């Protein structure tokens, strides 16, 4: 199924990846979210370049969230796509906190990397290590968020950060989504310190800290990483000069000194960094260096002759990270699992600036659904690793990587037979087309329809796939015992536009023929005229020709829907327009601006054109509507379920 049509118009909840179990796969690389899926590729031209991930799902009937505005409560989707064009993304140079306490630019993060995430709810969260599941790049209009401590984060408008008011989008494209505001308090540790530059001062400080610490009783192994680093530095600095205390140490010298001192006498105790030896002057130098770098130093106090003194940092994550990042010391991996996430006044949002630029941005998905971006808790693409939203982005991977729930037939029989199931109407085709080309290979729908028939469970199907005719007998049988609602998607009849915009779907002519056969079989088929494309299929002539074809096919009704461009689909479509119809690019920028919808006046104008055309061609008269066999026999049946 291409990006167009009905799947851009509804936004409802679906099963999460955590509800999937899988079977062993072959030797092809697998997405981390589907570690044991069976991977299939087919040599037939219709499936060239496509990959199918066969999984055994744990459930099939999914509830629609109560906040959704769609007129159905339950859905079935035997196929799932996936997308790499996510709405949540940051600049590639944003430092990401790894699980070991180091950082790496977001653009360099890779699947399998261990990063730091959080677990919990609201403000009651704790840091935990988590694994990167995916990493991808996109381009989006960008914003800069500035915090009181100087942290600056460049992100897309739909990126989310954790604040004292919950998760907030930087500048959401949808008006109902919670937006970040000046004055919001973010959670995290604040801006990560820049790593040290290995300047001559840093190198001298490192050698001084290591050698003097060794003399003070460090006794570190000469083959340790610290001594190996020192040997390299001594090619550029003089040992004699390096071990002297400088009269006016620079910041680089203090950083190097602390890194060398840690290599000689340092250790960690969970989040604290400790230095222990019997030389008071040396410990005082360490305390001075820590203070100079903005770290609180505890100790050494008075050290009795023959005793061991101690200097240590504060025992919180901010101090632990700041020491690591400022000094570049070789240290054991950070142990921060279970540490509470805090909000700080210095993480108050002071500015949100629209940069007016479309920039290359990056995102990752993780096991916890979040990560730490330059010291603040940042939401990753939730839809990416859980498929919470069904209106998935319409990039290349959605069209070429398909998840197939191969046990759909047995699942729906089990769920329909459950005493807990109420027999509510089930909508199909609300996410991806259940009669997409893959259905010809996997044949999941016959089992699903047979189960719905056997349990007399009402259902609806929205499709643009002519393959539905294969199951006409099953649909008839189901309509004998329950309500069956069929809707077809036909946005336009222009064959040239179809070949360019929807090359993977049946042609408009074949769809209209399918509608005719379904209506001849006694079904009342509603048509979703979607999407109507500004500048291409929204003219009086195009609308009239399309509605005329729909009416001639015997459809019961027509419902117009102008093109809706959610983030992700928006970028894909913009690239297509720029490539195929560059003269329309400026018009689309004017019509859509930074949003997903056409202006209300424009939508109303399109609706009026379709209604007038429907009247001209007789689609407005109720007596022209056909009814399925069960309803023809009983006037007492309740009104059919419709999708829109």
C-alpha positions as CSV (number, residue, x, y, z in Angstrom):
1,X,0.0,0.0,0.0
2,X,1.3,3.4,-0.9
3,X,1.3,6.5,1.4
4,X,-1.9,7.8,0.0
5,X,-5.5,7.1,0.9
6,X,-7.3,6.2,4.0
7,X,-4.4,5.3,6.2
8,X,-3.4,9.0,6.4
9,X,-6.8,10.0,7.9
10,X,-7.1,8.0,11.1
11,X,-4.9,7.9,14.2
12,X,-5.7,5.0,16.5
13,X,-3.8,2.7,18.9
14,X,-2.6,-0.8,18.0
15,X,-0.7,-3.7,19.5
16,X,2.8,-3.1,20.7
17,X,5.8,-5.0,19.7
18,X,5.8,-6.4,23.2
19,X,2.7,-8.3,22.3
20,X,4.5,-10.2,19.5
21,X,6.3,-13.6,19.8
22,X,8.3,-14.8,16.8
23,X,9.6,-17.9,15.1
24,X,13.3,-18.6,14.2
25,X,14.4,-16.8,11.1
26,X,16.9,-17.4,8.4
27,X,20.4,-16.0,8.1
28,X,19.3,-12.5,6.9
29,X,19.8,-9.5,9.3
30,X,16.7,-8.9,11.5
31,X,15.3,-5.8,13.1
32,X,16.1,-5.9,16.8
33,X,12.4,-5.5,17.6
34,X,11.8,-8.8,15.8
35,X,14.8,-11.0,16.8
36,X,13.4,-14.3,15.7
37,X,11.1,-13.5,12.9
38,X,11.1,-15.6,9.7
39,X,12.4,-13.4,6.9
40,X,10.9,-13.9,3.4
41,X,11.8,-12.4,0.1
42,X,10.2,-13.4,-3.2
43,X,11.6,-13.3,-6.7
44,X,8.3,-12.4,-8.4
45,X,8.3,-8.9,-9.9
46,X,5.4,-7.7,-7.7
47,X,7.5,-8.3,-4.6
48,X,10.9,-7.2,-5.9
49,X,12.8,-5.3,-3.2
50,X,10.4,-6.2,-0.5
51,X,11.1,-8.0,2.8
52,X,8.5,-9.8,4.8
53,X,8.9,-10.5,8.6
54,X,6.6,-13.4,9.6
55,X,5.7,-13.3,13.3
56,X,3.4,-15.1,15.6
57,X,1.3,-12.5,17.4
58,X,-0.2,-12.9,20.8
59,X,-3.3,-10.9,20.0
60,X,-5.1,-9.6,17.0
61,X,-8.2,-7.6,18.0
62,X,-7.0,-4.1,19.2
63,X,-9.0,-1.5,21.1
64,X,-9.1,2.1,19.8
65,X,-8.2,4.7,22.5
66,X,-11.1,6.5,24.0
67,X,-9.7,9.9,22.9
68,X,-9.8,8.9,19.2
69,X,-12.5,10.5,17.1
70,X,-13.0,7.6,14.8
71,X,-16.5,5.9,15.0
72,X,-15.3,2.4,15.9
73,X,-13.8,0.8,19.0
74,X,-12.0,-2.3,17.7
75,X,-9.7,-3.0,14.8
76,X,-7.9,-6.0,13.2
77,X,-4.7,-5.5,11.3
78,X,-3.0,-8.7,10.1
79,X,-0.2,-6.8,8.4
80,X,2.0,-4.0,9.8
81,X,4.5,-1.7,8.1
82,X,7.5,0.1,9.6
83,X,9.0,3.5,8.9
84,X,12.3,5.3,9.3
85,X,11.0,8.8,8.9
86,X,10.1,9.6,12.4
87,X,8.7,12.7,13.9
88,X,11.1,12.7,16.9
89,X,14.6,13.8,16.0
90,X,17.6,15.9,17.1
91,X,20.7,17.4,15.5
92,X,23.4,14.9,14.8
93,X,26.0,16.5,17.0
94,X,23.8,16.2,20.1
95,X,25.8,14.3,22.7
96,X,24.0,11.1,23.9
97,X,24.8,9.6,27.3
98,X,26.0,6.0,27.0
99,X,25.4,3.4,29.7
100,X,29.1,3.5,30.7
101,X,29.0,7.3,31.4
102,X,30.7,8.4,28.2
103,X,29.0,10.4,25.5
104,X,28.8,10.1,21.7
105,X,27.2,12.3,19.1
106,X,23.7,11.1,18.1
107,X,24.7,10.8,14.4
108,X,27.3,8.2,15.5
109,X,25.0,6.0,17.7
110,X,24.4,2.6,16.3
111,X,21.9,-0.2,16.9
112,X,23.1,-2.4,19.7
113,X,24.8,0.4,21.6
114,X,24.1,0.6,25.4
115,X,22.8,4.0,26.3
116,X,21.2,5.5,29.4
117,X,17.4,5.6,29.6
118,X,14.8,6.0,32.3
119,X,12.1,3.9,33.8
120,X,9.1,4.9,35.9
121,X,6.2,7.3,35.6
122,X,6.1,11.1,35.5
123,X,8.6,12.6,38.0
124,X,9.2,9.3,39.7
125,X,11.8,7.9,37.3
126,X,15.1,6.2,37.6
127,X,18.1,5.9,35.3
128,X,18.6,2.5,33.7
129,X,20.8,1.2,30.9
130,X,19.0,0.3,27.7
131,X,19.8,-0.9,24.2
132,X,19.5,1.1,21.0
133,X,17.1,-0.7,18.6
134,X,17.3,1.5,15.6
135,X,18.9,4.6,14.2
136,X,17.9,6.7,11.3
137,X,18.2,10.1,9.6
138,X,15.6,12.5,8.2
139,X,15.3,16.3,7.4
140,X,12.8,18.5,9.2
141,X,12.1,22.2,10.1
142,X,14.2,22.8,13.1
143,X,13.9,24.6,16.4
144,X,16.5,25.6,19.1
145,X,15.6,25.1,22.8
146,X,17.7,27.0,25.3
147,X,17.8,26.2,29.0
148,X,18.9,28.4,31.9
149,X,22.3,26.6,32.3
150,X,23.2,27.3,28.6
151,X,22.1,23.9,27.2
152,X,21.0,24.3,23.6
153,X,19.2,21.6,21.8
154,X,18.3,21.7,18.1
155,X,15.3,19.4,17.3
156,X,12.2,19.0,15.2
157,X,9.0,20.6,16.4
158,X,7.5,17.3,17.3
159,X,10.4,16.1,19.5
160,X,9.4,15.6,23.1
161,X,11.3,16.3,26.4
162,X,10.3,15.4,29.9
163,X,9.2,18.4,32.0
164,X,7.5,19.1,35.3
165,X,4.3,19.2,33.2
166,X,4.9,15.8,31.6
167,X,6.2,15.1,28.1
168,X,6.1,18.2,25.9
169,X,6.5,18.7,22.2
170,X,8.9,21.5,21.2
171,X,6.4,22.9,18.7
172,X,3.8,20.3,17.8
173,X,2.3,20.3,14.4
174,X,-1.1,19.3,15.9
175,X,-2.8,21.9,18.1
176,X,-4.1,19.3,20.6
177,X,-0.7,18.0,21.5
178,X,1.0,19.3,24.7
179,X,3.6,22.0,23.8
180,X,6.8,23.0,25.5
181,X,6.8,26.5,26.9
182,X,9.2,29.0,28.4
183,X,9.4,28.4,32.1
184,X,8.9,24.6,31.9
185,X,11.4,22.7,34.0
186,X,13.2,19.8,32.4
187,X,14.5,16.6,34.0
188,X,18.1,15.4,33.8
189,X,21.6,16.5,34.8
190,X,22.0,19.4,32.5
191,X,24.5,20.2,29.7
192,X,27.3,17.7,29.4
193,X,30.8,19.2,29.8
194,X,33.0,19.4,26.7
195,X,35.7,16.8,26.7
196,X,39.3,18.1,27.3
197,X,41.6,18.9,24.5
198,X,45.0,17.2,24.8
199,X,46.9,20.4,24.7
200,X,50.5,20.7,26.1
201,X,49.0,22.0,29.4
202,X,46.7,19.0,29.6
203,X,49.5,16.6,28.9
204,X,51.8,18.3,31.5
205,X,49.0,18.2,34.1
206,X,48.3,14.5,33.4
207,X,52.0,13.5,33.8
208,X,52.3,15.6,37.0
209,X,49.2,14.1,38.5
210,X,50.2,10.6,37.7
211,X,53.9,10.8,38.7
212,X,53.3,12.7,41.9
213,X,50.4,10.4,42.8
214,X,52.6,7.4,42.3
215,X,55.2,8.9,44.6
216,X,52.5,9.7,47.2
217,X,51.8,6.0,47.4
218,X,49.7,5.2,44.4
219,X,51.7,2.3,43.2
220,X,49.7,1.8,40.0
221,X,50.9,-0.8,37.5
222,X,53.3,0.6,35.0
223,X,51.5,-1.2,32.1
224,X,48.2,0.5,33.1
225,X,46.3,2.7,30.6
226,X,47.3,5.8,32.6
227,X,51.1,5.0,32.3
228,X,50.7,4.1,28.6
229,X,49.0,7.5,28.0
230,X,51.8,9.2,30.0
231,X,54.5,7.6,27.8
232,X,52.8,9.0,24.8
233,X,52.6,12.5,26.3
234,X,56.3,12.4,27.2
235,X,57.1,12.5,23.5
236,X,55.8,16.1,23.5
237,X,56.4,17.4,27.1
238,X,59.5,17.3,29.3
239,X,59.2,15.1,32.4
240,X,61.3,17.5,34.4
241,X,59.0,20.4,33.6
242,X,55.8,18.4,33.9
243,X,56.3,17.3,37.5
244,X,56.7,20.9,38.7
245,X,53.7,22.7,40.2
246,X,52.9,25.5,37.8
247,X,52.5,29.0,39.3
248,X,49.3,29.7,37.4
249,X,47.7,26.5,36.3
250,X,45.3,26.7,33.4
251,X,42.0,24.9,33.1
252,X,43.5,22.4,30.7
253,X,46.3,21.7,33.3
254,X,43.7,21.1,36.1
255,X,41.8,18.7,33.8
256,X,44.9,16.7,32.9
257,X,46.1,16.7,36.6
258,X,42.9,15.2,37.8
259,X,43.0,12.5,35.1
260,X,46.5,11.6,36.0
261,X,45.8,11.7,39.7
262,X,42.9,9.3,39.2
263,X,45.1,7.0,37.3
264,X,47.5,7.0,40.3
265,X,45.3,7.0,43.5
266,X,41.7,7.4,42.3
267,X,38.8,5.0,42.5
268,X,35.0,5.2,42.3
269,X,32.5,4.3,44.9
270,X,29.2,4.2,42.9
271,X,28.8,7.8,41.9
272,X,31.5,9.3,44.1
273,X,35.1,9.8,42.8
274,X,37.7,9.2,45.6
275,X,41.4,10.0,45.9
276,X,43.3,8.5,48.8
277,X,46.9,8.9,49.9
278,X,49.1,10.0,52.8
279,X,50.4,13.3,51.2
280,X,48.3,16.2,52.4
281,X,49.8,18.8,49.9
282,X,49.0,16.5,47.0
283,X,45.4,16.0,48.2
284,X,45.0,19.7,48.6
285,X,46.1,20.2,44.9
286,X,43.4,17.7,43.9
287,X,40.8,19.6,45.9
288,X,41.9,22.9,44.3
289,X,41.6,21.3,40.9
290,X,38.1,20.0,41.6
291,X,37.0,23.4,42.9
292,X,38.4,25.2,39.9
293,X,36.4,22.9,37.6
294,X,33.2,23.6,39.5
295,X,33.1,20.4,41.4
296,X,32.5,20.3,45.2
297,X,35.5,18.7,46.9
298,X,35.1,17.1,50.3
299,X,38.3,16.8,52.3
300,X,41.1,16.2,52.9
301,X,41.0,18.0,56.3
302,X,44.0,17.2,58.6
303,X,45.9,14.1,57.8
304,X,48.0,12.6,60.7
305,X,51.5,11.4,59.9
306,X,51.3,7.8,58.6
307,X,47.5,8.0,58.0
308,X,45.7,8.1,54.7
309,X,43.7,11.2,53.7
310,X,40.8,11.4,51.3
311,X,39.3,13.8,48.9
312,X,36.0,12.9,47.2
313,X,33.4,14.4,45.0
314,X,29.6,14.7,45.7
315,X,27.7,11.5,45.4
316,X,25.3,12.3,42.6
317,X,25.1,11.7,38.9
318,X,25.8,15.2,37.8
319,X,29.1,15.3,39.7
320,X,30.1,11.8,38.5
321,X,29.4,12.7,34.8
322,X,31.0,16.1,35.1
323,X,34.2,14.6,36.4
324,X,34.4,12.0,33.7
325,X,33.6,14.4,30.9
326,X,35.8,17.3,32.0
327,X,38.9,15.2,32.8
328,X,38.9,12.5,30.2
329,X,40.2,10.1,32.9
330,X,40.3,6.4,32.2
331,X,37.7,5.1,34.5
332,X,35.6,2.0,35.1
333,X,32.0,2.0,33.6
334,X,29.6,4.3,35.4
335,X,27.2,2.5,37.7
336,X,24.1,4.7,37.7
337,X,21.3,2.2,37.4
338,X,18.5,3.0,39.8
339,X,19.6,6.5,40.5
340,X,16.6,8.9,40.7
341,X,16.0,11.4,37.9
342,X,15.8,15.0,39.2
343,X,14.5,18.3,37.9
344,X,16.7,21.3,38.3
345,X,16.0,25.1,38.2
346,X,19.0,25.5,35.9
347,X,17.1,23.3,33.4
348,X,14.3,25.9,33.0
349,X,13.4,26.6,29.4
350,X,14.3,30.2,28.6
351,X,13.8,30.3,24.9
352,X,12.3,28.3,22.0
353,X,13.4,29.6,18.6
354,X,12.2,28.6,15.2
355,X,15.4,28.5,13.2
356,X,13.5,28.8,9.9
357,X,15.7,26.0,8.4
358,X,15.1,22.4,7.4
359,X,18.1,20.5,8.8
360,X,19.3,16.9,8.7
361,X,18.2,15.4,12.0
362,X,18.7,12.0,13.7
363,X,16.8,9.7,16.0
364,X,17.1,6.4,17.8
365,X,14.6,4.0,19.3
366,X,15.5,2.3,22.6
367,X,14.2,-0.4,24.9
368,X,12.9,2.2,27.4
369,X,11.5,4.6,24.8
370,X,13.8,7.4,25.8
371,X,17.4,8.5,26.1
372,X,19.5,11.3,27.6
373,X,20.3,14.0,25.1
374,X,22.8,16.6,26.3
375,X,21.8,16.0,29.9
376,X,18.0,16.1,29.5
377,X,15.5,13.2,29.3
378,X,14.4,13.0,25.7
379,X,11.6,10.8,24.2
380,X,12.5,8.7,21.2
381,X,10.2,7.7,18.4
382,X,7.5,5.8,20.4
383,X,5.8,4.7,17.2
384,X,9.0,3.3,15.9
385,X,9.5,0.5,18.4
386,X,6.0,0.0,19.6
387,X,3.8,1.0,16.6
388,X,1.4,2.8,19.0
389,X,0.1,5.0,16.2
390,X,-1.4,3.5,13.1
391,X,-0.9,6.4,10.7
392,X,2.7,5.4,10.2
393,X,5.1,7.5,8.2
394,X,5.1,6.8,4.5
395,X,8.7,6.4,3.7
396,X,10.5,3.7,1.7
397,X,10.5,1.1,4.5
398,X,6.8,1.3,5.0
399,X,6.4,0.2,1.4
400,X,9.2,-2.4,1.4
401,X,9.2,-4.0,4.9
402,X,6.0,-5.7,6.0
403,X,5.4,-7.5,9.2
404,X,3.0,-10.4,8.7
405,X,1.0,-11.9,11.6
406,X,0.9,-15.4,10.2
407,X,-1.2,-16.9,13.0
408,X,-4.0,-14.2,12.5
409,X,-6.7,-16.8,11.7
410,X,-6.2,-18.9,14.8
411,X,-5.9,-15.8,17.0
412,X,-9.1,-14.2,16.0
413,X,-11.1,-17.5,16.5
414,X,-9.7,-17.7,20.0
415,X,-10.4,-14.1,20.8
416,X,-13.9,-14.2,19.4
417,X,-14.7,-17.3,21.4
418,X,-13.5,-15.7,24.7
419,X,-16.2,-15.1,27.2
420,X,-14.8,-11.6,27.7
421,X,-15.4,-10.7,24.0
422,X,-18.6,-8.5,23.7
423,X,-19.3,-9.1,20.0
424,X,-18.6,-5.4,19.1
425,X,-18.1,-4.4,15.5
426,X,-14.6,-4.7,14.2
427,X,-13.0,-2.4,11.6
428,X,-10.4,-3.7,9.2
429,X,-8.2,-1.7,6.8
430,X,-7.9,1.2,9.3
431,X,-4.1,1.0,9.4
432,X,-2.7,-0.8,6.3
433,X,-4.7,-2.3,3.6
434,X,-5.8,-5.8,4.5
435,X,-6.0,-6.6,0.8
436,X,-2.6,-5.3,-0.1
437,X,-0.5,-7.4,-2.6
438,X,1.0,-9.5,0.2
439,X,-2.5,-10.9,1.0
440,X,-2.4,-12.7,-2.3
441,X,0.6,-14.7,-1.0
442,X,-0.3,-15.1,2.7
443,X,-4.1,-15.5,2.4
444,X,-4.9,-14.4,6.0
445,X,-8.3,-12.7,5.3
446,X,-10.2,-15.9,4.4
447,X,-9.6,-17.3,7.8
448,X,-10.4,-14.0,9.5
449,X,-13.7,-13.6,7.6
450,X,-14.7,-17.2,8.2
451,X,-14.2,-16.7,11.9
452,X,-16.2,-13.5,11.9
453,X,-19.0,-15.3,10.0
454,X,-19.0,-18.3,12.3
455,X,-19.3,-16.0,15.4
456,X,-21.8,-13.7,13.6
457,X,-19.6,-10.7,14.6
458,X,-20.3,-7.5,12.7
459,X,-17.3,-6.0,10.8
460,X,-16.3,-3.4,8.2
461,X,-13.5,-3.4,5.6
462,X,-11.9,-0.4,4.0
463,X,-9.7,-1.2,1.1
464,X,-8.4,-0.2,-2.3
465,X,-7.4,-3.7,-3.2
466,X,-9.3,-5.6,-5.8
467,X,-8.2,-8.9,-4.2
468,X,-11.3,-8.5,-2.0
469,X,-13.3,-10.2,-4.8
470,X,-11.5,-13.4,-4.1
471,X,-13.4,-13.5,-0.8
472,X,-16.8,-12.5,-2.1
473,X,-18.4,-15.8,-1.2
474,X,-17.2,-15.4,2.4
475,X,-18.4,-11.9,2.5
476,X,-21.9,-13.0,1.3
477,X,-22.0,-15.7,3.9
478,X,-21.1,-13.3,6.6
479,X,-23.7,-10.8,5.5
480,X,-26.3,-13.5,5.9
481,X,-25.7,-13.6,9.7
482,X,-24.3,-10.2,10.6
483,X,-23.8,-6.6,9.5
484,X,-21.0,-6.3,6.9
485,X,-19.9,-2.8,5.8
486,X,-17.6,-2.4,2.8
487,X,-15.9,0.8,1.8
488,X,-13.5,1.5,-1.0
489,X,-10.8,4.2,-1.5
490,X,-10.8,5.9,-4.8
491,X,-9.2,9.4,-4.7
492,X,-9.2,10.1,-8.4
493,X,-9.5,8.4,-11.8
494,X,-6.6,10.1,-13.6
495,X,-4.4,7.2,-14.7
496,X,-1.3,9.4,-15.1
497,X,-1.5,10.7,-11.5
498,X,-2.2,7.1,-10.3
499,X,0.9,5.7,-12.0
500,X,3.0,8.4,-10.4
501,X,1.5,8.6,-6.9
502,X,0.1,5.1,-6.3
503,X,2.1,2.7,-8.5
504,X,1.7,-0.2,-6.1
505,X,-2.1,-0.1,-6.0
506,X,-4.8,-1.4,-8.4
507,X,-5.7,1.2,-11.0
508,X,-8.7,3.4,-10.5
509,X,-10.5,1.6,-13.3
510,X,-10.0,-1.8,-11.6
511,X,-11.2,-0.4,-8.3
512,X,-14.4,0.9,-9.9
513,X,-15.0,-2.4,-11.5
514,X,-14.6,-4.1,-8.1
515,X,-17.1,-1.7,-6.6
516,X,-19.5,-2.6,-9.4
517,X,-19.1,-6.3,-8.7
518,X,-19.6,-5.8,-4.9
519,X,-22.7,-3.7,-5.4
520,X,-24.1,-6.3,-7.9
521,X,-23.6,-8.9,-5.1
522,X,-25.9,-6.8,-2.9
523,X,-23.5,-4.9,-0.8
524,X,-23.8,-1.2,0.0
525,X,-20.3,0.1,-0.8
526,X,-19.3,3.5,0.4
527,X,-16.4,5.3,-1.3
528,X,-13.8,7.3,0.5
529,X,-12.7,9.8,-2.1
530,X,-9.2,10.1,-0.8
531,X,-6.8,11.7,-1.0
532,X,-7.8,14.6,-3.1
533,X,-4.5,16.2,-4.1
534,X,-4.3,20.0,-4.3
535,X,-3.3,21.2,-7.8
536,X,-3.6,17.7,-9.3
537,X,-7.0,16.2,-8.6
538,X,-9.0,19.0,-6.9
539,X,-10.3,20.7,-10.1
540,X,-14.0,20.8,-11.0
541,X,-13.2,18.5,-14.0
542,X,-11.2,16.0,-12.0
543,X,-13.8,15.8,-9.1
544,X,-16.7,15.5,-11.5
545,X,-15.0,12.7,-13.5
546,X,-14.2,10.8,-10.3
547,X,-17.6,11.2,-8.8
548,X,-19.2,10.2,-12.1
549,X,-17.1,7.0,-12.2
550,X,-18.0,6.2,-8.6
551,X,-21.7,6.7,-9.2
552,X,-21.6,4.6,-12.4
553,X,-20.0,1.8,-10.4
554,X,-23.1,1.7,-8.2
555,X,-21.5,3.1,-5.0
556,X,-23.9,4.0,-2.2
557,X,-22.1,7.2,-1.1
558,X,-19.0,9.2,-1.5
559,X,-17.1,11.0,1.3
560,X,-14.3,13.4,0.3
561,X,-11.0,13.7,2.1
562,X,-8.4,16.2,1.1
563,X,-4.7,15.2,1.4
564,X,-3.6,15.0,5.1
565,X,0.2,15.2,5.6
566,X,1.3,14.0,9.0
567,X,5.0,14.4,9.9
568,X,7.0,11.8,8.0
569,X,4.4,11.5,5.2
570,X,4.9,15.2,4.8
571,X,8.6,14.9,4.0
572,X,8.0,12.0,1.6
573,X,5.3,13.8,-0.3
574,X,7.3,17.0,-0.5
575,X,10.1,15.1,-2.1
576,X,7.7,13.5,-4.5
577,X,6.1,16.8,-5.5
578,X,9.5,18.5,-5.9
579,X,10.5,15.7,-8.2
580,X,7.3,15.1,-10.2
581,X,5.6,18.5,-10.0
582,X,8.1,21.1,-9.0
583,X,5.8,23.9,-10.1
584,X,3.5,23.0,-7.2
585,X,6.1,23.1,-4.4
586,X,5.5,26.8,-3.5
587,X,1.7,26.3,-3.5
588,X,2.0,23.4,-1.0
589,X,4.2,25.4,1.3
590,X,1.6,28.1,1.2
591,X,-1.3,25.8,1.8
592,X,0.1,23.6,4.5
593,X,2.6,25.9,6.2
594,X,4.0,23.9,9.2
595,X,0.8,21.9,9.7
596,X,-0.7,18.7,8.5
597,X,-4.0,19.9,7.2
598,X,-5.3,22.2,4.4
599,X,-6.9,25.4,5.5
600,X,-10.5,24.8,6.7
601,X,-11.9,27.1,3.9
602,X,-10.1,25.1,1.3
603,X,-11.4,21.8,2.7
604,X,-14.9,23.1,2.8
605,X,-14.6,24.2,-0.9
606,X,-13.5,20.7,-1.9
607,X,-16.3,19.2,0.1
608,X,-18.9,21.5,-1.6
609,X,-17.6,20.5,-5.0
610,X,-17.9,16.8,-4.2
611,X,-21.4,17.3,-2.8
612,X,-22.5,19.1,-5.9
613,X,-21.0,16.5,-8.2
614,X,-22.7,13.7,-6.1
615,X,-26.1,15.4,-6.6
616,X,-25.5,15.7,-10.3
617,X,-24.8,12.0,-10.6
618,X,-27.5,10.8,-8.2
619,X,-25.3,9.7,-5.3
620,X,-27.3,11.9,-2.8
621,X,-30.6,9.9,-3.1
622,X,-31.0,7.2,-0.4
623,X,-33.1,5.0,-2.7
624,X,-29.9,4.4,-4.8
625,X,-28.1,2.9,-1.9
626,X,-27.8,-0.9,-1.9
627,X,-28.0,-3.0,1.2
628,X,-26.3,-6.4,2.0
629,X,-28.5,-9.5,1.9
630,X,-29.1,-9.7,5.6
631,X,-30.5,-6.1,5.7
632,X,-32.7,-6.6,2.7
633,X,-34.4,-9.4,4.6
634,X,-34.9,-7.5,7.8
635,X,-35.8,-3.9,8.0
636,X,-35.3,-4.1,11.8
637,X,-31.5,-4.5,11.5
638,X,-29.7,-1.5,13.0
639,X,-27.8,1.0,10.9
640,X,-24.6,-0.3,9.3
641,X,-21.2,0.5,10.7
642,X,-19.4,3.1,8.7
643,X,-15.8,4.1,8.8
644,X,-16.1,7.9,8.4
